[in-house]
Amino acid sequence: NNNNNNNNNNNNNNNNNNNNNNNSSEEAVKKRLPTLRDVTVGMQEHTDNEEVQTRGCVELRRMAASHAWRRQMAVSGTIDIVVVAMSQFPSNVELQREACGFLCRMSYDTVLAATIGQQGGVYVLAEAMRRHAAVDRNVVVACMTTLRNMSVLPNNKKLVLYSEFGVLDVVLEQMKAYLADEAVQAVALLLLINLSHPNPPWHKDPSKNSPTSSMTPMTSTPHRGHRRSISRTHFVLLDRGCAKAITGAMKAHPESENIKKLGRWALKNMSSRRR
C-alpha cells in the first residue's frame, strides 16, 4: 500500500510539473507573440516611448508576412500608426528598417498601397532613405520596393514625381550610391518603369506565403503608346537625369541580362512621344 501511495504521489507530482511546464510554455509564447490589438494599443498609448514604438514595428513587420494578418491590419489603422512612429523617431535605424519592411509587405495589396500614399508613406520612405541609406542597405531595398509597388497607382505616382519631398531625387541618389549593387539597381529600374508607364500593370505578390520575394521581375510588355497625359511625366523623368541613371546601371552591370532588359524597357517608355 505504501508503495502504491508513493507511486500515486509521484504521478501527481509529474502531472503537476507537466501542467506547470505547459503553462510556462503558453505564457512564454504569449509574451513572444503579442496579438495585433496588443501591439496597436501599446503603440497608440505610448507614442513618445521609442522602445515601445521600435518593438511594435518589429512585431507588425513579422505579422505582415501573413496574408490573413495583412487583411486584418487593413482595418486596424496599423499603417497610420507605423507612419506616425517613423515620423516621431526618424533617427532610429532599427525602427526605420522594420517599419520600411512592414510597409513593403503591405504594399503588395493595391488597396493598402493606396492607403500608404494617403497616410504620408511616400514622405517617410524618402526620409528614411535620406537618413539611413549609408548605414543600412535593407532600408534602401525596402523603401524602393515599396515605392515601386505604390507607383502603379496614379495618385501615388504623382506623389513620387511631383511632391515637394523630392522622392525621385532620393531614388536617383541611391542608384548612384549603390551603383555596384545589382539588386538595388533592379528594383530602382522597376520603379522607373512604373513611373514612365501610363498604366503600369500591378506587380502582384509573387507568393502569399512569402511576401518578401519582392525582386521577382514584372511580366508586362513595355509601353508603346503615345498619350498626351504622359508627356509631362517623361519630361520630369528626363529632366531629373533618369536616363543617365539608367545607362549608368547598364554600364555598371554589363553581364547582367536582367539589368539590360529593365534598362532598355525604362528607356523605351521614356522615349515614347505622342505623334
N, C-alpha and C positions, 0 to 999 in steps of 0.2 A: 504493500500500500504506500509506504513511504517513497519507494522508487517511482511509483505511478504519479504521486503528487509532485515529486521533483520534476518528472518529465513534463507534466502539465504546466508547471510554473515556467519551465524553460521554454515551452512552446508559446506561452502567453507573452513572455519577455521578447521572444523572437518576433511575434506578431506586432507587439508594441514598437519594437525597433524598426520593423518594416514600415509601419504606419508613419512613424516619425521621419524616416528617410523619404517616404513618398511625399509627406507634407513639406519637408525641406526642399525637395526637388521642385515641387509645384511652386513654392514661394520663390525659389531661385529663378525659375522660368519666368514667373510674373515680373520679377524685378528686372530681368534682362530684356523682356519683350513687353513693354507697356502697350496699352491699347491706343488707337488713334485718338480717342477722346482724351486720354491721359496726356498725350503729347500736346495736342492743340490747346487744351485748357491751361496746361502748365506754361506754355509759351505766351498765351494771352495774359495770364495773371502775373508773369514775371518778365515783362518786356525789357526791363533795364538790367536783367541778370544775364551777363554774357555767357556764362557756363550753361545755364538752362537753355538759352537760345541755340547754342552750339550743339548740345546733346539732342535737342529737339530736331535740328536739321539732319543729324546723323540718323535718327530713328525714322524720320519721314523719307529720307532717301532709301533706306532699307525697305520700308513698306512699299514704296513706289515701284519696286521690282515686280510686284504682283499687279496684273491687270485688274483684278477684282478690287484691290485696295485703291488703285488709281480712280476707279469709278466712285468709290466712297469719298475719297478726298475731294472729288469734283464738287460735292455738295457740302463740304465741311469748311470751306474757306481757307484751306491749307496754303494755297498759292499766295494769297494775300498775306498770310502770317509769315511765310518764308521771305517774301519781298520786303516786308517791314523789318525782319531780322537782318537781312542783307544791308538795308539802308541804315539801320541802327548801329551795326558793327562792321563797317567797311574794311577795317584793317585786320580783322581776324581771318587768317588764311584758312584755317580748318573749317570755320563756319562757311566761308565763301565757297570753298571746294565742295563741301557736302550739299550746300544749297544749290549750287550750279548743277551738281549731279542729279538732284531732285527735280529741278526744272527741266533738265534734259530728258529724263524719263517721262515726265508728264507731257512734254511737248509732242510726243508721238500721236496724241489724240488731237484731232482738229479743233474740237470744242475747247479743250484745255489749252491748246496753243493760242487760241483767240483770247482766252482768259488771261494768260500770261502777259500778252500785249496790253490788254486793258488795265491790268493792275500795275503797270510800270515795270514789267520784267525786262524790257529792252534796255532801260536805263541802268538797272542794277547789274545786268550782264556785262554791259560795256564798261562800267566802273570796276567790276571785278577783274576784267582783263587788264585794264589800265594799271591797277594797283598790284596785281599778283602774277602777271604773266611771266615775269623774270624769275620767279621763285617756284612756281608750280605749273608745270605743263598741263596737268589734268584740268586746271581751271580753264585754260585756253581751249582744249578739246571739247569740254563740256559746254562752254559758252558758245563756241562756234556751231556745234551740233544743234544746240537749242535754237539759235538764230536761223540755221538752215531749215529746221523743221517749221519754225514760225513763219518764215518768209514765203511760204506758199500761199499765205492769206494776204489779200490786197492791203488791208489796214496795217498789218504788221510790216509788210514790205515798205509802205510809206514811212513808218517809224524808223526803219533801218536806213532808208535813203535820205529822208528829208528832215529828220528831227534835229533839234539843236544839240543832242547828245553826242554827235559825231561818231556814231556807231560804225559806219563804213570806214572811217579813217582809222579807228582802232583795229578793225579786222585787217586792213592793209598793213598796219604797223606790225601786227603779229605774224602775218605772212612773211614779212621781211626778217623779223627776228628769228623765226623758226624755218628759215628757208631750207635747211638741210633735213627737216623732219617731214617725211613723205605723208604721214598720216594727217598732220596739221594742214599741209598743202591740199590734200584731197578733200577734206571737209570744207576748207575755205573755198575751193573751186566749186564745190556743190552749192554752197551758199550763193556765190556769184552767178551760177547758172540759174538758180531760182529767181534771183533779183532781176536778171536780164530777160526772163521769160514772161510773156504777158499772162499766161495761165499755167504756171508750173504744176506738174502732177503731184499729188500728195504722196510723200515718201512714207509708206506705211511701216508700222512697227514690224521689223522682219520676223520677230518671234515674241508672242505674248509672254512666253516663259523666259525670254532672255532680252529684255529691253535695252540692255547695254550694248547690243550688237548694232551700234549706231553707224558703223562705217560701211554698211552694205551699199553698193552703188545704186543709184536710181536707174530706172529701166525705161524711161520715156524717150521720145525722139527729140532732137534739137528743134528749136523754134525756127520755122521757115516763113512765118507770116510777115506782113508789112502793115502794121497798125499805127495809126496816129497816136494812140494812147501811150505807146511805149517810147516815143521819140525823146521825151524829156528824161525818162529813165536811162536810156542809152547815153544821152549827153552827160548826165550826172556821173555815171559809171566811168565813162571815158575821161571826163574832166578830172576826176579824182585819182586817176592813174591806175585803174583796174587792169587795163590791157597790159601795162608794164609789169604789174604784179603777176599776171597770168603767164606771160612769156618768161618771166624770171623763174617761176616754179617749173616750167617745162625745161628750161636750160639747166636748172639745178638737179633735175632727175631725168636725164636723157634716156636711161634704160627702163624707166617705168612706163609701161603701156597704159596703165590706168591714168597717170598724170597727163600724159599726152592726149589721151582721149577726152578727159574732162577739160583740159585747156582748150582744145580745138572746139569743143562744144560751147564753152563760155564765149570764146571769141566770135564764133558764128552767130550766137544770139545777139551779141553787142553790135555786130556789123550789119544786122538786119535794118532795113530802112523802108519807109513807105514809098511805093513807086508813084 
